[in-house]
Amino acid sequence: MKPKLKMRLGDLLVQEQIISDAQLQQALGEQRSSGRKLGRTLIDLKCITEEQLLQFLSQQLNLPYLDIRSKTISADTVALLPEVQARRFRALVIESDDDSVLVAMSDPADLQAIDNIEVLVAPRQLRLAVAPEQQLLDAFDNLYRRTDQIAEIAGKLEEEYAADDMFDLASLTEGDSDNETTVVKLLQSIFEDAVQMRASDIHIEPGEKVLRIRQRIDGQLHETLLNEVNIASALVLRLKLMAGLDISEKRLPQDGRFRIEVKGHKIDIRMSTMPIYHGESVVMRLLDQSAGLLTLNETGMPANILARVKHQIKRPHGMLLVTGPTGSGKTTTLYGILSELNTADRKIITVEDPVEYQLPRINQVQVNHKIGLDFSNVLRTTLRQDPDIIMVGEMRDRETVEIGLRGALTGHFVLSTLHTNDAVTSALRLLDMGAASYLVASALRVIIAQRLVRKVCANCVKDYHPSAQDLVWLEKTSKIKINPANLKIGSGCQSCNGSGYRGRVGVFEILELDDVMVDAMRSGDPQQFARAALKSPNFIPLADSAMAYLDQGVTSIEEVAKLIEDMSESKVPLSEDIISQQGIEG
């Protein structure tokens, strides 16, 4: 039997004194002009909160109220209600068996929607529950993946090109205007799925018998396999056309970029091709320009480190380095610093390869090695452009390092990056690259080292009970006292795609050079410099910062162990409990 209110919703809310009659009349007037449902109108007018309304409907209709964020819902269950109808009716299939389905709705009083859903799930009996609309919208994005659509279009594309290895370039480029070609539809589905899953990179890798499409989400690769390996060349060809690359060149790597709009997001895509045994591999980095740049306050730095960084960047001259491996968030930190420094009274010039985000008021130079426009050449010219602040994308060679250091000594504030493991070794790396010790000692002021660790999913977080092995490892490894009661882990849910993690957080260490370190550097004594750095009272190593996140329940033992293992290059044992709970292969 369908749930039905005994009275009209507005009258019931007034009768229960949840809203006043004046608020109801205001909402009815607004509803007549907007055409929206009364419940949504009352929420928008702030007469009632969504949770209050849903709890009220739950009681009046005798339906369960669900928080669906922590529920694990299978793809087969969700597919019982097509995505178009699910989004239209704000309804999601939560559970199913042979006889019935449980559907969560944001408006269980919508009888017309219920009629349509009953037809779609027939012959199963429909059971209803109430859930917040935003939770449903988030679930749609997480659960209605494009993998089936990608496989279907890939099969169609293989049929189209099975008989002939020659591709009609004219038909491929038609997709620029009407998106009707099969290749364009397939790429559109791939990009939509990547944006929906918050992927930072897309990998297209042809194998002998399968085509792999992999997405990097929160630093981890997730793989989709397509049997239609023959379509790889069609995908690569189309992508090359979009990036303006040479479609006839398949023997050499190529780099390009293009921009697309996906699901309301303006995405800048950096693309790299590489010839491999079974064709060409393509890797695309997705940069969401519509998301906006993070400010320094939004980078996730702990308050104590953030305050020290803000103090250091007020210097009129000197060098600041941000260090860490590829994918550790160095660029995000640098852009956060630049956004803090970007004022009308400062001239800022950046030398980048490539320019990832366009910043107002800042003069950004794109390095082009093909015409000799490399870091060192641009940097020389930059110093003649009367800058206050210079950002060099990376210190790659001795010449660039020395020009940057001399710039820092001649009244400029210089920002740059290094691919090193930690702050202490970063200063010594400059010496290894051939820079004079007196230059490094005189110019280098501060080094920020960083990593990224995955955050435990807030929707499925639960207490983690450490094993005896875990406790021994913590005792030996951590310099701070970890309370075992604070340890958390994610059980896996639809919000985190079953991984137990959602999002990442930066782990930072900052080394501010004092007189003892400067003297050791000037004398060319790396051992004395390292000892002085490690003894600095304000220096907190990366491992200790990661342990602090562990004690706060932000991340897990697994993530901290991986970080420490990567830094020490030694195996850190994981307990069987973590292996079993996270499904890690040994």
C-alpha positions in Angstrom: 0.0 0.0 0.0 1.3 3.4 -1.0 2.1 5.8 1.9 -0.2 8.8 1.9 -0.5 11.8 4.1 -3.9 12.2 5.8 -3.8 16.0 5.2 -1.8 18.3 2.9 1.8 18.6 3.9 1.6 22.3 4.7 -1.5 22.0 6.9 0.2 19.1 8.8 3.3 21.1 9.5 1.2 24.0 10.8 -0.9 21.6 12.9 2.2 20.1 14.5 3.5 23.7 15.1 6.7 23.0 13.0 6.0 26.1 10.9 3.6 29.0 11.3 0.6 29.8 9.1 2.4 32.9 7.9 5.4 30.8 6.8 3.0 28.4 5.0 1.3 31.3 3.1 4.7 32.7 2.2 5.8 29.3 0.9 2.6 28.8 -1.1 3.0 32.2 -2.7 6.6 31.4 -3.6 5.6 27.9 -4.9 3.0 29.4 -7.3 5.7 31.6 -8.9 8.5 29.0 -8.9 6.7 25.8 -9.6 8.8 24.0 -7.0 7.4 21.5 -4.5 6.2 22.9 -1.2 8.7 20.9 0.9 11.7 22.2 -1.1 10.3 25.8 -1.0 10.0 25.6 2.8 13.6 24.4 3.0 14.9 27.2 0.6 13.0 29.8 2.7 14.7 28.4 5.8 11.3 27.8 7.4 12.4 24.2 8.2 15.5 22.2 7.7 15.6 19.2 5.3 16.3 16.8 8.2 13.3 18.2 10.1 11.1 17.7 7.1 12.3 14.2 6.3 12.0 13.1 10.0 8.5 14.5 10.0 7.6 12.6 6.8 9.2 9.5 8.1 6.9 9.6 11.2 3.8 10.6 9.3 4.2 7.9 6.6 5.6 5.3 8.9 8.7 4.9 6.8 12.3 4.3 7.9 14.7 7.3 7.8 18.1 6.2 6.3 21.5 7.7 6.3 22.7 6.0 3.1 26.3 7.3 3.2 27.6 4.4 5.2 25.7 1.7 3.4 27.5 -0.6 0.9 25.3 -0.9 -2.1 26.1 -3.2 -5.0 26.1 -2.0 -8.6 23.6 -4.7 -9.6 21.2 -3.5 -7.0 21.5 0.1 -8.1 21.0 -0.9 -11.7 17.4 -2.1 -11.0 16.4 1.6 -11.4 18.0 3.3 -14.5 20.0 6.4 -13.7 17.8 8.8 -15.7 14.7 7.8 -13.6 16.8 7.7 -10.4 17.9 11.2 -10.8 14.4 12.4 -12.0 12.6 10.9 -9.0 15.4 11.4 -6.5 15.2 7.7 -5.7 17.9 5.0 -5.1 17.5 1.2 -4.8 19.2 0.3 -1.5 18.4 -3.4 -1.1 16.8 -6.1 -3.2 15.8 -9.7 -3.2 13.7 -11.9 -5.4 10.5 -10.5 -3.9 11.0 -6.8 -3.1 13.2 -3.8 -3.4 13.9 -1.1 -0.8 14.0 2.4 -2.5 15.2 5.5 -0.6 13.5 8.7 -1.8 13.8 12.4 -0.8 10.1 12.9 -1.3 8.1 9.8 -0.4 4.9 11.8 -0.7 5.3 12.1 -4.5 2.7 9.5 -5.6 3.3 10.0 -9.3 7.0 9.2 -8.8 6.1 6.1 -6.8 3.8 4.9 -9.5 6.6 5.1 -12.1 9.1 3.4 -9.8 6.6 0.5 -9.2 6.4 -0.1 -12.9 10.2 0.0 -13.3 10.9 -2.5 -10.5 8.0 -4.8 -11.2 7.3 -7.7 -10.5 9.2 -7.0 -7.2 7.2 -5.3 -4.4 8.3 -1.7 -3.7 9.3 -0.8 -0.1 10.1 2.8 0.6 12.5 4.7 2.9 13.3 8.4 3.4 16.8 9.8 2.7 18.3 13.4 2.4 18.4 14.6 -1.2 22.1 15.6 -1.1 23.0 12.1 0.0 21.1 10.7 -2.9 22.8 13.1 -5.4 26.2 12.1 -4.0 25.2 8.4 -4.3 24.2 8.8 -7.9 27.6 10.2 -8.8 29.4 7.4 -6.9 27.3 4.5 -7.9 26.1 5.1 -11.4 29.5 4.5 -13.0 30.1 4.7 -16.7 31.9 1.4 -17.0 28.9 -0.5 -18.6 28.4 2.4 -21.0 32.1 2.5 -21.8 32.1 -1.3 -22.5 28.9 -1.0 -24.7 30.3 1.8 -26.8 33.7 0.1 -27.1 32.0 -3.0 -28.5 30.1 -0.9 -31.0 33.3 0.9 -32.0 35.1 -2.4 -32.5 32.3 -3.5 -34.9 32.6 -0.3 -36.9 36.4 -0.7 -37.4 36.7 -4.5 -37.4 36.7 -4.7 -41.2 39.1 -1.9 -42.0 42.1 -0.6 -40.3 41.8 2.8 -42.1 39.9 5.5 -40.1 37.9 8.3 -41.7 39.4 11.4 -40.2 36.6 13.6 -41.3 34.0 11.5 -39.4 36.2 11.6 -36.3 36.5 15.3 -36.3 32.8 15.7 -36.7 32.5 15.0 -33.0 33.8 18.5 -32.3 30.4 19.9 -33.3 27.7 17.3 -32.7 29.3 14.6 -30.5 27.7 11.9 -32.7 30.7 9.8 -33.6 31.2 6.6 -31.6 34.7 7.5 -30.6 33.6 10.8 -29.2 30.8 9.1 -27.2 33.3 6.7 -25.8 35.8 9.4 -24.8 32.9 11.5 -23.3 31.9 8.5 -21.2 35.5 8.0 -20.1 36.0 11.6 -19.1 32.6 11.8 -17.3 33.4 8.7 -15.3 36.8 10.1 -14.4 35.4 13.5 -13.2 32.6 11.7 -11.4 35.1 9.6 -9.5 37.5 12.6 -8.8 40.3 11.0 -10.8 43.5 13.0 -11.3 44.8 10.9 -14.2 43.5 8.7 -16.9 45.7 5.9 -18.4 44.9 4.2 -21.7 47.1 1.2 -22.2 46.7 -1.3 -25.0 47.7 -4.9 -24.2 47.9 -8.0 -26.3 44.3 -9.1 -25.6 42.7 -6.3 -23.5 42.6 -2.5 -23.4 43.2 -1.1 -19.9 41.6 2.1 -18.8 42.9 3.1 -15.4 42.1 6.0 -13.2 44.2 7.4 -10.4 41.9 8.3 -7.5 43.4 9.6 -4.3 46.8 8.4 -5.5 45.7 4.8 -6.2 45.1 3.3 -9.7 41.8 1.7 -10.4 41.5 -0.5 -13.5 38.8 -1.2 -16.1 39.4 -3.9 -18.7 37.9 -3.8 -22.2 38.1 -6.8 -24.5 38.0 -4.5 -27.5 41.7 -4.0 -27.8 41.4 -3.1 -31.5 39.8 0.3 -30.7 42.9 1.6 -29.0 44.3 3.2 -32.1 41.0 4.9 -32.8 41.0 6.4 -29.3 44.6 7.5 -29.5 44.0 9.1 -33.0 41.1 11.1 -31.7 43.0 12.3 -28.7 45.9 13.3 -30.8 43.6 15.4 -33.0 42.2 17.1 -29.9 45.7 17.8 -28.5 47.0 19.0 -31.9 49.6 16.3 -32.1 51.1 14.7 -35.2 48.7 11.8 -36.0 51.2 10.2 -38.4 54.0 9.9 -35.8 53.6 6.7 -33.7 57.3 5.9 -33.1 58.1 8.8 -30.8 56.6 10.2 -27.6 54.5 13.3 -27.9 53.1 15.8 -25.4 50.1 18.1 -25.8 47.1 19.6 -24.0 43.5 20.5 -24.7 40.4 21.7 -22.8 37.0 20.2 -22.4 33.9 20.8 -20.4 32.5 17.7 -18.5 29.5 17.8 -16.2 29.8 21.5 -15.7 33.6 21.3 -15.0 36.1 23.0 -17.2 39.0 20.5 -17.4 42.4 21.3 -18.7 44.0 18.1 -19.9 47.8 17.5 -20.2 48.4 14.5 -22.5 51.4 12.4 -23.0 51.8 9.5 -25.6 54.4 6.8 -25.6 55.0 4.0 -28.0 54.8 0.6 -26.4 54.8 -3.0 -27.7 51.1 -3.2 -28.5 50.5 0.4 -29.7 50.6 3.7 -27.9 50.1 4.4 -24.3 48.3 7.6 -23.3 48.3 9.3 -19.9 46.2 12.3 -19.3 46.4 14.6 -16.2 43.1 16.2 -15.4 43.2 19.8 -14.0 39.9 21.1 -12.9 40.1 24.8 -13.7 36.5 25.5 -12.6 37.3 24.2 -9.0 39.6 27.2 -8.4 43.0 27.3 -6.8 43.4 26.5 -3.2 44.6 29.4 -1.0 47.4 28.8 1.4 44.9 28.4 4.2 43.1 25.7 2.3 46.2 23.5 1.6 45.6 21.6 4.8 48.8 22.7 6.6 48.6 22.3 10.3 48.2 25.7 12.1 51.8 25.7 13.5 53.4 25.1 10.1 51.1 27.4 8.3 52.0 30.3 10.7 55.7 29.7 10.1 55.3 29.5 6.3 53.3 32.8 6.3 56.1 34.4 8.4 58.8 33.1 6.0 57.2 34.3 2.8 57.1 37.9 4.1 60.9 38.0 3.5 61.9 40.5 0.8 64.6 38.1 -0.6 65.9 34.5 -0.2 64.9 31.1 -1.5 62.1 28.8 -0.4 62.0 25.2 -1.6 59.0 22.8 -1.7 60.2 19.3 -1.9 58.8 15.8 -2.3 58.3 13.1 -4.9 56.0 13.4 -8.0 52.4 13.6 -6.9 53.0 14.8 -3.4 51.2 18.1 -3.8 54.2 20.5 -4.3 52.5 22.5 -7.1 49.4 23.0 -4.9 51.5 24.3 -2.1 53.4 26.7 -4.5 50.3 28.0 -6.0 48.8 28.5 -2.5 51.9 30.6 -1.6 51.6 32.6 -4.8 48.0 33.3 -4.1 49.0 34.7 -0.7 51.7 36.9 -2.3 49.7 38.0 -5.3 49.1 41.6 -4.6 49.1 44.7 -6.8 52.4 46.0 -5.3 54.4 42.9 -6.2 55.7 41.8 -9.6 55.6 38.0 -9.8 57.0 36.0 -12.7 56.8 32.2 -12.9 58.8 29.8 -15.1 56.8 26.5 -15.5 56.8 23.3 -17.5 53.9 23.2 -18.0 51.8 26.1 -16.8 49.1 24.2 -14.9 46.8 27.0 -13.7 46.5 30.5 -15.0 46.8 33.1 -12.3 45.6 36.7 -12.7 48.2 39.5 -12.4 51.1 36.9 -12.5 53.4 36.7 -15.5 53.6 33.0 -16.3 56.2 31.7 -18.8 55.8 28.3 -20.5 59.1 26.5 -21.0 59.7 25.2 -24.6 62.8 23.1 -24.9 62.3 22.7 -28.7 63.2 26.3 -29.3 65.8 26.7 -26.5 63.3 28.3 -24.1 64.5 26.3 -21.1 64.5 27.1 -17.4 68.0 28.7 -17.3 67.5 30.9 -20.4 64.1 32.1 -19.2 65.4 32.7 -15.7 68.2 35.0 -17.0 65.6 37.1 -18.8 63.3 37.0 -15.8 65.9 38.7 -13.6 65.9 41.6 -16.1 62.1 42.1 -15.8 62.3 43.8 -12.4 60.4 41.1 -10.5 59.9 41.0 -6.7 59.1 37.3 -6.7 60.2 34.5 -9.0 58.8 31.0 -9.1 60.8 28.4 -10.9 58.9 25.2 -11.6 61.8 22.9 -10.7 65.5 23.1 -10.0 66.6 20.6 -12.6 70.3 21.4 -13.3 73.3 23.2 -11.9 72.8 26.3 -14.1 69.2 26.8 -13.0 70.2 26.3 -9.4 73.0 28.9 -9.5 70.9 31.5 -11.3 68.1 31.0 -8.8 70.4 31.3 -5.9 72.0 34.4 -7.3 68.6 35.9 -7.9 67.7 35.2 -4.2 70.9 37.1 -3.2 70.1 40.1 -5.4 66.9 41.2 -3.8 64.4 38.6 -5.1 62.3 36.1 -3.3 62.6 32.8 -5.2 60.3 29.8 -5.0 61.0 26.4 -6.5 60.7 22.7 -6.1 63.1 19.7 -5.8 62.4 16.0 -6.1 63.9 14.9 -2.8 62.7 12.8 0.1 62.8 15.3 3.0 63.8 18.8 4.0 67.3 18.0 5.3 68.5 16.1 2.2 67.1 18.9 -0.1 69.7 21.4 1.1 72.4 18.8 0.5 71.0 18.0 -3.0 71.8 21.6 -4.1 75.4 20.9 -3.2 75.3 17.6 -5.1 74.0 19.5 -8.2 77.2 21.6 -8.1 76.0 24.7 -6.4 78.7 26.5 -4.4 78.2 26.0 -0.6 78.5 29.7 0.1 75.7 30.5 -2.3 73.4 27.9 -0.8 74.2 29.1 2.8 73.6 32.8 1.8 70.4 32.3 -0.2 68.5 29.3 1.1 66.0 30.3 3.9 63.4 27.6 4.3 62.5 24.2 3.0 59.1 22.6 3.1 58.9 18.8 2.5 55.6 17.1 2.0 53.7 13.9 1.2 50.0 13.0 0.8 48.2 10.3 2.7 44.7 9.1 2.2 42.0 10.1 4.7 39.8 7.5 6.3 36.3 7.9 4.8 34.1 9.9 7.1 31.0 8.0 6.1 32.2 4.5 7.0 34.8 5.3 9.7 35.0 2.9 12.6 37.4 2.1 15.5 40.4 0.1 14.6 41.6 -2.4 17.2 45.4 -2.7 16.8 47.0 -6.1 17.1 50.0 -6.8 19.3 52.2 -6.4 16.3 50.8 -3.0 15.5 51.4 -1.8 19.1 55.0 -3.0 19.0 55.5 -1.2 15.7 54.0 2.0 17.1 56.1 1.8 20.2 59.3 1.5 18.1 58.4 3.9 15.4 56.4 6.8 16.9 58.1 9.5 18.9 54.7 10.7 20.1 52.4 8.8 22.4 49.6 7.2 20.3 46.3 6.4 22.0 45.1 3.1 20.6 41.5 4.2 21.2 42.0 7.0 18.6 42.9 4.7 15.8 40.4 4.5 12.9 39.8 2.6 9.7 37.2 2.7 6.9 35.0 -0.3 6.4 34.2 0.6 2.8 31.0 2.2 1.5 29.5 3.6 -1.7 30.9 7.0 -0.9 34.5 5.8 -1.0 33.9 3.1 -3.7 34.6 0.4 -1.1 38.2 1.5 -0.4 37.7 2.9 3.1 39.4 6.1 2.1 38.1 9.4 0.6 40.3 12.3 -0.2 43.9 13.0 0.9 45.7 15.3 3.4 49.1 16.8 3.2 51.9 15.8 5.7 54.4 18.5 6.1 57.8 19.3 7.6 59.4 22.7 7.6 63.1 23.4 8.1 64.1 27.0 8.7 67.8 27.5 8.4 69.4 29.1 11.6 72.9 30.3 12.1 74.3 26.9 13.1 72.9 25.3 9.9 74.1 28.2 7.7 77.7 28.0 9.2 77.8 24.2 8.6 76.5 24.7 5.0 79.0 27.5 4.3 81.9 25.3 5.5 80.7 22.5 3.2 80.1 20.0 6.1 76.9 18.0 5.2 77.1 15.8 8.3 77.2 18.8 10.6 74.4 20.5 8.7 72.2 17.4 9.0 72.9 17.1 12.8 72.1 20.7 13.3 68.9 20.4 11.3 67.6 17.4 13.2 68.4 19.0 16.6 66.5 22.2 15.7 63.8 22.6 18.4 61.2 23.7 15.8 61.9 20.8 13.3 59.2 18.1 13.3 60.0 15.3 10.8 57.4 14.0 8.3 57.0 10.7 10.2 56.0 12.5 13.4 53.5 14.7 11.5 52.0 11.6 10.0 51.8 10.0 13.4 49.9 13.1 14.7 47.2 12.5 11.9 47.1 8.9 13.0 46.4 9.9 16.6 43.7 12.2 15.5 42.0 9.4 13.5 42.5 11.3 10.2 44.4 8.4 8.5 45.2 4.8 9.2 48.1 2.7 10.3 48.4 1.3 6.8 48.8 4.8 5.3 51.4 5.9 7.9 53.3 2.7 7.5 53.5 3.1 3.7 54.8 6.7 4.1 57.5 5.7 6.6 58.4 2.7 4.4 58.7 4.9 1.3 61.0 7.3 3.2 63.2 4.7 4.9 63.2 2.3 1.9 62.8 -0.5 4.4 59.9 -2.9 4.8 57.4 -2.0 7.5 55.3 -5.0 8.7 51.5 -4.6 8.6 49.3 -6.6 10.9 47.1 -9.4 9.6 44.1 -7.3 10.9 44.8 -4.5 8.5 45.4 -6.9 5.7 42.1 -8.6 6.2 40.1 -5.4 6.8 41.4 -3.6 3.8 41.8 -6.5 1.4 45.5 -5.9 0.8 47.2 -8.5 -1.2 50.4 -9.8 0.4 
